[in-house]
């Protein structure tokens, strides 16, 4: 009989082999059984036998290993669906290292697209050494008659030509959006740069067409599933995407659970209620910002950037300590508009000075509007200090850490931007966990690819591209790193009651790896294959 008609008490799916449950009461099992979309048994093969019937699908994973479905606690799947679609050209350093290839890709795309406009994403002068100055004049020389937009790899900066500006109605009289800015020449004309979300997103949105976006999002789900991800946050949620997401969800094509953090807006209002939705798509929190990206020089620091070829390449003035994009007063107003209404909040902040600011704002809000389980978050926190970690723990504030930056920019951080004192301690995950904080690891895709296994590997090794170890004392144990990519990430997203570990009653979200990560050198965890991914007991990737 088909699985939907199986008698109560028989499993539809049983996975047999090494199961790392991330359940401290039962950390390793031999098998797991699933009825409908839920886990009904976890234990030894003998324990599971009674769940097996004639129509049960039994999969022996052999030398593989089952983990809970991996969780991206700070993602941008709705944007990445567009950025990595055929409508935009991927020029990220992970795709193109040579600056000549980047320039050739821009020229080719302009010629190919003609009047419809060229859009490319991934420009990174720190990793693609030798790129030209992307001035307005240079962009206009490549595309004098058609729109051209090039998104920086950080997502915090975009370069655009004169035609793109005219099409969007941008000129010298255009006011800067709150927390964002258009670059200006000394005489006040636009210089072809846009910084931060409110200025960048409208430029990139020109690549989106409603007729093709559903296909883009379905492919994005497939990309996430290939990486073993079953839950992903959307940390810059725009409510205008709601009908598209709902349609894909209702069709059954959504194969990743989404947790949205709506962007704060000038009206300081939300388009939904805290926690509304269901276990597939839930509106979880509000996203706010203090500063920008270390790669473009606008994070809020108490110490200066170095004066090096790297900092000069990205236009950082000697002695600059960066800056914040929002004042303390603005942040207070934003938090006061949302937090008392029950919204959890996640704040992008990289610089230590900015972290002081947002912790002050959070502490003030909590003193006036106490909430026992708020799970207020700080995102990325590259330069966070020990005293700030301890203060955050005392306030109940949790951090999501972008440790993959060590894998890509670890040498640049030390040699080019901040020196050994600050650059080696970047993303101090070990200190955070030692202070008693539940952290998550993330990739912030498309800034780096969705590679949760590499996050685990980097958190355990802290190895930079040159092979140096960046602050060995900040390493996590393998168990801690796995938790930060599973149950602790689920906890940050208010979803640990339904996902994040292999436990009875939770959704049957699994990833099957090619080997037990405990059995390989930590540096090789990133190279393990994802053999299969299951969402609610349904295989959404792989060939098991």
BAKE-245240 format. One record per residue (C-alpha): residue in one letter; x, y, z. Coordinates in steps of 0.1 Angstrom, whole numbers, padded with zeros to 4 digits, always signed. Each point is the difference from the previous one (the first is absolute). Layout:
AXYZ
...
! end
This chain:
X+0000+0000+0000
X+0013+0036-0006
X+0017+0017+0030
X-0029+0023+0006
X-0022-0030+0008
X+0023-0019+0023
X-0015-0012+0032
X+0007+0022+0031
X+0032-0013+0016
X+0020-0008-0031
X+0027+0023-0013
X+0001+0013-0035
X+0037+0007+0002
X+0028-0016+0020
X+0036+0011-0002
X+0026-0025+0013
X+0036+0009+0008
X+0018+0025+0022
X-0023+0028+0011
X+0014+0030+0018
X-0031+0013+0016
X+0012+0032+0018
X-0022-0012+0029
X+0022+0000+0031
X-0021-0028+0016
X+0005-0022-0031
X+0029+0014-0020
X+0006-0030-0023
X-0026-0024-0014
X+0000-0029-0025
X-0033+0008-0017
X-0029+0024-0002
X-0036-0006-0011
X-0024+0024-0016
X-0038+0001-0002
X-0015+0026-0023
X+0024+0030+0006
X+0010-0007+0036
X+0026-0020+0018
X-0016-0028+0020
X+0029-0020+0012
X+0038+0004+0004
X+0022-0027+0014
X+0016-0033-0007
X-0009-0021-0030
X-0018-0024+0024
X-0021+0030+0013
X-0010+0009-0035
X-0010-0035-0013
X-0036+0002+0012
X-0005+0031-0021
X+0009-0018-0033
X-0028-0014-0022
X-0001-0014-0035
X-0004+0034-0016
X+0025+0019+0023
X+0029+0015-0020
X+0031-0012+0019
X+0033+0017-0010
X+0033-0013+0012
X+0024+0029-0002
X+0031-0022+0003
X+0031+0020+0008
X-0020+0033-0001
X-0014+0020+0029
X-0034+0015+0008
X-0001+0035+0016
X-0030+0023+0006
X-0007+0021-0031
X+0025+0029+0001
X-0012+0035+0007
X+0011+0034-0015
X-0008+0024+0028
X+0009+0031-0020
X-0008-0004-0037
X-0015+0019-0029
X-0017-0027-0021
X-0025+0024-0016
X+0028+0023-0011
X+0024-0028-0009
X-0027-0015-0022
X+0004+0030-0022
X+0037+0007+0004
X+0010-0036-0010
X-0026-0003-0027
X+0007+0001-0037
X-0011+0037+0000
X+0031+0010+0019
X+0036-0011-0007
X+0019-0015+0030
X+0034+0018+0002
X+0007-0009+0037
X+0035-0010+0009
X-0012-0035+0004
X-0009+0000-0037
X+0026+0024-0015
X+0033+0007+0017
X+0017+0018-0029
X-0009+0037-0004
X+0003-0003-0038
X-0027-0026+0000
X-0022+0023+0021
X+0004+0029-0024
X-0006-0023-0030
X-0032-0014+0016
X-0013+0036+0004
X+0008+0009-0036
X-0015-0032-0014
X-0032+0004+0021
X-0005+0036-0012
X+0003-0012-0036
X-0023-0030+0005
X-0028+0018+0019
X-0001+0033-0020
X-0028+0023+0010
X-0015-0023+0026
X+0031+0007+0022
X+0029-0019+0015
X+0000-0011+0036
X+0030-0017+0017
X+0008-0010+0036
X+0031-0007+0020
X+0026+0028-0006
X+0027-0002+0027
X+0032+0020-0004
X+0015-0016+0031
X-0001-0035-0014
X+0001+0008-0038
X+0032+0020+0002
X+0005+0023-0029
X-0036+0010-0008
X-0003+0035-0016
X-0017+0029+0018
X-0037-0006-0007
X-0006+0038-0005
X-0031+0014-0016
X+0021+0009-0030
X+0014-0035-0003
X-0035-0015+0002
X-0014+0025-0025
X+0029-0009-0024
X-0010-0036+0000
X-0038+0006-0002
X-0007+0035-0014
X-0035-0008-0012
X-0014-0027+0024
X-0003-0006+0037
X+0029-0016+0018
X+0000-0010+0037
X+0028-0018+0018
X-0007-0012+0035
X+0029-0002+0025
X+0007-0034+0015
X-0010+0013+0035
X-0035+0010-0012
X+0006+0034+0017
X+0011+0018-0031
X-0010+0003-0037
X+0015+0018-0029
X-0023+0013-0027
X+0003+0019-0033
X-0018+0032-0011
X-0027-0019-0020
X-0009-0021+0031
X-0002+0032+0020
X-0023+0017-0025
X-0023-0031-0002
X-0004+0002+0038
X-0005+0037+0001
X+0032+0006+0020
X+0018+0033-0003
X+0018+0026+0021
X-0032+0010+0017
X-0009-0036+0012
X+0000-0002+0038
X+0020-0028+0017
X-0022-0027+0015
X+0001-0004+0037
X+0031-0020+0009
X+0013+0000-0036
X+0016+0024-0024
X+0008+0007-0036
X+0036+0011-0006
X+0005+0035-0012
X+0028+0020-0017
X+0013+0031+0016
X-0025+0021-0020
X-0029-0022+0011
X-0006-0021-0030
X-0005-0038+0003
X+0032-0020-0003
X-0015-0033-0009
X+0001-0017+0035
X-0028-0010+0023
X+0007-0012+0036
X-0023-0021+0022
X-0033-0017-0005
X-0024+0028-0007
X+0022+0014-0027
X+0013-0033-0014
X-0032-0021-0003
X-0018+0022-0024
X+0029-0002-0024
X+0002-0038+0001
X-0038-0004-0001
X+0002+0011-0037
X+0011-0036-0008
X-0031-0015+0014
X-0031-0009-0020
X-0030-0015+0017
X-0005-0026-0027
X+0033-0017+0006
X+0005+0006+0037
X-0018-0032+0012
X+0024-0021-0021
X+0029+0019+0016
X-0013-0007+0035
X-0005-0037-0008
X+0036-0002-0012
X+0011+0018+0031
X-0017-0027+0022
X+0018-0027-0020
X+0033+0018+0006
X-0007+0001+0037
X-0010-0037+0001
X+0032-0010-0018
X+0019+0016+0029
X-0020-0021+0025
X-0021+0030+0011
X-0037-0004+0010
X-0006+0032+0018
X+0011+0035-0010
X-0006+0034+0014
X-0008+0029-0024
X+0018+0029+0017
X-0011+0028-0022
X-0036-0010-0006
X-0021+0023-0022
X-0037-0007+0004
X-0005+0006-0037
X+0014-0036-0004
X-0029-0014+0021
X-0024-0010-0029
X+0028-0016-0020
X+0013-0020+0030
X-0036-0010+0009
X-0007-0013-0035
X+0032-0021-0001
X-0008-0013+0035
X-0035-0010-0009
X+0012-0018-0031
X+0023-0022+0021
X+0031+0013-0018
X+0014+0017+0031
X+0026-0025+0014
X+0015+0022+0027
X-0016+0014+0031
X+0002+0038+0000
X+0003+0022+0031
X-0004+0036-0010
X+0014+0032+0016
X-0017+0029-0016
X+0021+0031-0007
X-0007+0029+0022
X-0015+0028-0021
X-0004+0038+0003
X-0036-0005+0011
X+0013-0023+0028
X-0029-0024-0006
X-0002-0037-0007
X-0022-0018-0025
X-0007-0030+0022
X-0002-0010+0037
X+0029-0015+0019
X+0001-0038-0005
X-0027+0000-0026
X+0000-0026-0027
X+0007-0037+0003
X+0029-0024+0003
X+0008+0004-0036
X+0000+0038-0002
X+0000+0019+0032
X+0004+0038+0006
X+0026-0001+0028
X+0015+0035+0005
X+0011+0034-0011
X+0034+0007-0016
X+0019+0032+0009
X+0035+0013-0008
X+0027+0020+0018
X+0028+0000-0025
X+0011-0016-0033
X+0028-0022-0013
X+0037-0002+0009
X+0007-0005-0037
X-0012+0035-0009
X+0013+0018+0030
X-0033+0009+0018
X-0001-0019+0032
X+0000+0018+0033
X+0033-0006+0018
X+0018+0013+0030
X+0033-0006-0018
X+0012+0011-0034
X+0004-0020-0032
X+0036-0005-0010
X+0015+0021-0028
X+0009-0026-0026
X-0004-0008-0036
X-0032-0019+0009
X-0016+0029+0019
X+0010+0025-0027
X-0016-0024-0026
X-0033+0003+0017
X+0002+0037+0006
X+0006+0001+0037
X+0016+0032+0012
X+0031-0004+0022
X-0010-0001+0037
X-0037-0007-0008
X-0019-0019+0027
X-0029-0004-0024
X-0034+0012+0010
X-0036-0010+0010
X-0029+0003-0025
X-0025+0007+0028
X+0003+0022+0031
X-0007-0012+0035
X-0032+0021+0000
X-0012-0014-0033
X+0006-0036+0012
X-0018+0008+0032
X-0030+0012-0019
X+0000-0031-0022
X+0003-0024+0028
X-0027+0018+0020
X-0023-0002-0030
X+0002-0038-0003
X+0012-0016+0032
X-0029+0009+0023
X-0023-0016-0026
X+0016-0033+0007
X+0024-0001-0029
X+0034-0017+0003
X+0028+0020-0016
X+0032-0009-0019
X+0025+0028-0004
X+0028+0000-0026
X+0031+0014+0017
X+0037-0007-0007
X+0020+0027+0019
X+0006+0000+0037
X-0011+0036+0004
X-0032-0009-0017
X-0005-0030+0022
X+0003+0023+0031
X-0028+0022-0016
X-0024-0028-0007
X+0005-0017+0034
X-0008+0033+0016
X-0031+0003-0020
X-0010-0037+0007
X+0007+0005+0037
X-0021+0031+0001
X-0029-0017-0017
X+0001-0030+0022
X+0000+0022+0032
X-0032+0016-0012
X-0016-0030-0017
X+0012-0031+0018
X-0004-0032-0018
X+0012-0033+0013
X+0007-0018-0033
X+0008+0027-0026
X+0030-0015-0019
X+0012+0033-0011
X+0027-0005-0025
X+0033+0015-0013
X+0010-0010-0035
X+0036-0006-0012
X+0018+0019+0029
X+0034-0004-0015
X+0018+0024+0025
X-0020-0008+0031
X+0021+0002+0032
X+0000-0023+0030
X-0017+0025+0023
X-0027+0004-0027
X-0006-0037-0002
X-0004-0002+0038
X-0024+0030+0000
X-0020-0016-0028
X-0003-0032+0019
X-0012+0019+0031
X-0027+0016-0021
X-0010-0032-0016
X+0012+0012-0034
X+0013-0026-0025
X+0024+0003-0029
X+0000-0016-0035
X+0036-0002-0012
X+0013+0002-0036
X+0030-0023+0006
X+0003-0007-0038
X+0016+0034-0003
X+0031-0016+0015
X+0002-0024-0028
X-0003+0026-0027
X+0013+0033+0015
X+0020-0013+0030
X+0034+0011-0013
X-0014+0033-0013
X-0015+0008+0034
X+0034-0003+0017
X+0025+0012-0027
X-0022+0025-0018
X-0027+0014+0022
X+0005-0003+0038
X+0033-0016+0010
X+0005-0030+0022
X-0015+0014+0032
X-0035+0004-0015
X+0002-0020-0032
X+0009-0034+0015
X-0028+0002+0026
X-0026+0007-0027
X-0033-0019+0007
X+0011-0012+0035
X-0023-0030+0002
X+0019-0019+0026
X-0002+0029+0024
X-0037+0004-0006
X-0008-0036+0008
X+0023+0001+0030
X-0018+0031+0013
X-0032-0021+0000
X-0016+0012-0033
X-0019-0021-0024
X+0013+0010-0034
X-0007-0009-0036
X+0022-0001-0030
X-0010+0014-0033
X+0011+0007-0036
X-0021+0031-0008
X-0004-0013-0035
X+0006+0011-0027
X+0030+0018+0017
X+0015-0035+0004
X-0016-0031-0014
X-0024-0020+0022
X+0026-0023+0014
X-0010-0010+0036
X+0025-0028+0001
X+0028+0024-0007
X-0013+0022+0028
X+0003-0030+0024
X+0035-0007-0014
X+0012+0037+0003
X-0015+0004+0035
X+0021-0031+0011
X+0032+0009-0018
X-0001+0038-0005
X+0023-0005-0030
X+0006+0029-0024
X+0007-0003-0038
X+0037+0001+0006
X-0002-0029+0026
X+0006+0021+0031
X-0022-0006+0030
X-0019+0031+0011
X-0002+0001+0038
X+0000-0037+0009
X-0016+0008+0033
X-0031+0010-0019
X-0006-0034-0015
X-0032-0019+0008
X-0001-0037+0007
X-0017-0021-0027
X-0030-0005+0022
X-0003+0037+0006
X+0003+0008-0037
X-0026-0025-0010
X-0024+0014+0026
X+0006+0035-0014
X-0011-0012-0034
X-0030-0020+0013
X-0018+0002+0034
X+0014+0034+0011
X-0007+0015-0034
X-0036-0013+0004
X-0002+0015+0034
X+0010+0034-0013
X-0028-0003-0025
X-0026-0011+0026
X-0002-0033-0017
X+0018-0024+0023
X-0032-0015+0011
X-0006-0015-0035
X+0034-0002-0017
X+0038+0000+0007
X+0004-0035+0015
X-0010-0036-0007
X-0026-0005+0028
X-0034-0016+0002
X-0028+0025-0009
X+0022+0023-0021
X-0002+0003-0038
X+0019-0027-0019
X+0025+0025-0014
X+0033-0018-0007
X+0032+0003-0019
X+0019-0031-0009
X+0038+0005-0003
X+0026-0022-0017
X+0018-0006+0033
X-0003+0006+0037
X+0016+0035+0005
X+0016-0014+0032
X+0020-0025-0021
X+0018+0024-0023
X+0025+0028+0007
X-0018+0032+0008
X+0015+0017-0030
X-0017-0026-0023
X-0035+0004+0014
X-0007+0027-0026
X+0007-0026-0027
X-0026-0026+0011
X-0027-0007-0025
X-0036+0006+0007
X-0016-0032-0012
X-0036+0009+0008
X-0022+0026+0017
X-0034-0007+0014
X-0027+0025+0009
X-0028-0013+0021
X+0009-0036-0010
X+0000+0008-0037
X+0032-0003-0018
X+0006+0034-0017
X+0036-0007-0012
X+0022-0030-0007
X-0002-0034-0014
X-0002-0024+0030
! end
